[in-house]
Amino acid sequence: MAPRDKGRQRIEPGFGSGRSSSDDMRADPEDRPVAKRKTVRKSPKSKRGSSRRNRNSGGLIGLVRRALYWSFVLCIWGGIALAGTVLYFAAKMPQTTTWSIPDRAPNVKIISAEGELIANRGASGGEAIGLHDMSPYIPEAVIAIEDRRFYSHFGVDPIGFARAMATNIISGRLVQGGSTITQQLAKNLFLTPDRTIERKVQEVLLALWLEQKYTKTQILEMYLNRVYLGSGSYGVAAASRRYFNKTAKEVSLPEAALLAGLLKAPSRLSPARDPKAARARAELVLAAMRDQGKIGSKELNAALGEPATRAASYWTGSEQYVADRVMEELPELIGEVTSDMIVESTVDLGLQKLGEASIRDLIAKNGDKLDVSQGALVSVDGTGAVRALVGGYDYANSQFDRASEAKRQPGSAFKAFVYLSALEKGLTPETIRNDAPIRIGKWTPGNYNGKYFGRVTLAEALARSLNSVSAQLVMEVGPATVVSIAHRLGIDSSLTANASLALGTSEVTLLELTDSFVPFANGGYKAPVHIIRRVTTNSGKLLYEYKGPAPNRVVSPRNLSMMNAMLSQTIETGTATKARFGWPAAGKTGTSQNFRDAWFIGYTSNLTTGVWFGNDNGKPTKKITGGSLPAIAWKDFMVAAHKGVPVAPLPGDYRLDKLIEEGNDILPESGVDPSAPSAQLDPGTQVGLGDQTGSTRPVPPGDVGGNGQTGRKTTLFDLIMGN
């Protein structure tokens, strides 16, 4: 063996249990070339916890991912469904090239003879005006409460819609609406108020079209002129008149807030129905204006300090009777009203207010005491133009026109036609008749309290309004003659030709009775009553203009002079002394049976005015006669109407002896008094003139249509007519 092997012992492999451990051939771990890393074996519990955490983390993220995914999918399909719905409903609408703003309901603007507004009539209740004709508070208030982003959105306001929906959900009820002003205009112009998907889609489409075609100013203007604001008012011009009796230009901040507040519920919040609710809503509008910086705290506090607006439940003011009368006559003059127009009336608004005040004041003071609840007044000038027409105590409570529609017995006021008939038969004011009880058939026309005066002149009989003398005259001239003369002077109503005409038993209106007295004031000419002078379009096109008829003399100068001499005694010494006011004036009182109706028709050379007092149900008053309340109201009106007007005499120069001394027992006119003693006349007997006729001066013939006596004074009306 080699020397290097010397000392080394060979180890032979072997098998068997008897081998020592030193003979083991397996290497120890530390003797291995690379030591094996020591690991710690995890327990089964730790493995389960880790697995659960991994699984939870992955599930939450997945859930979010899946939610986002399906939301996206739903949005896509929702958008497709919405687009399909829009296209479907859009296809059902007309082509946009045919869309146009519908005409606003025509408005009739009625103005006085001086150009002042009396009323607006029509479906809208007012005229259309521009933003420059409104108080600036009005559009600001409306935008603040209805559509604060009006000037920034494109017709639809998604932000406003989302805000409204959130507010409604939180409140659990419908508190706010999401529609813009443009959408509301679209709905008002084109759509029905039905709450359907189709209508909402159409509303949005129309709003987009409006925004594309019109400016914001035009849209706001159209909206404010057409929106309903309660109590029959469409548009701010109508509502301003209705609630505040002023133009939209004059509306104050609190009033503008009230108008804007009405948009939510016009009928329920109307100050004519619920002033407290209207005020509460207006305060919300003011707060919104303050929050948006449209007004300051000082303005807010001042507005909140204003008293609540209280409006009448209906249009008020006697001028509304005038407007109704105008609208009744208008179709006959121009046909159907199809566009806005201006009607110039003959009414003097100042006189109208005077007449209203005279009626209202007397009823307010005497209504309960004298059992009278209504009154009416009409004033007509020498051409027949109505200068004032008051149809009742309060238009808001009753729109029935007692001046032109109510027919009632005129009582002794009708005697003017009876005495004119006698003059045309040749009698004079000095003709003598015997005032004594008489009977005509079964009818007994007794005087008041059965008191009689024996032999009296016609002038005295008319001044005292003696019934028996009037009945005698009717039978002398014939009832048909009296009817003919009444119609000739201006009475249009049907009259019964019988003896009771002497006491005015046939019914007439106050307007026609007043107009029939005008010939006594204007020189003897018929004066057809009229209330419309001119009608034009808003652009100035003439549609109608009143042209008076050719002069038609209906009372001769001779008889006119005598009638004025006699009728002036009614005021000077007769039954209407309470009507005296310093001007030469004449007239006739009238009281129907049982004091149901009291009249006074009086005139100067300037105006003829008729007044009536009574009750709608025909209930008797407490002995109101024509010489009491009617004469007083007439005087109040005429004094104011003649202020500053030069005094002028009545036509004619006939002079009467002073037949009735002041201070005598002047009898009020009366109706039939069946209890009065009477003298029996055969039925149909006419009381002849016989030896009762007497006169202190010659009796010229009746001269209707002729020149009559030359001593008659020429009036201004005669000069105008060329006579």
Helices and strands as residue ranges (DSSP letters): G 3-5, G 21-23, G 29-31, H 44-92, G 96-98, E 108-111, E 117-121, G 131-133, H 137-146, H 158-171, H 181-190, H 197-213, H 216-226, H 236-244, G 248-250, H 253-261, H 266-269, H 275-291, H 297-304, H 319-334, E 341-345, H 349-370, E 374-380, E 386-390, G 411-414, H 415-424, E 432-435, G 448-450, E 454-457, H 458-464, H 467-477, H 479-489, G 499-503, H 510-516, H 518-522, E 532-537, E 542-545, H 557-572, G 577-579, E 586-591, G 593-595, E 597-603, E 608-614, H 629-641, G 690-692, H 716-721
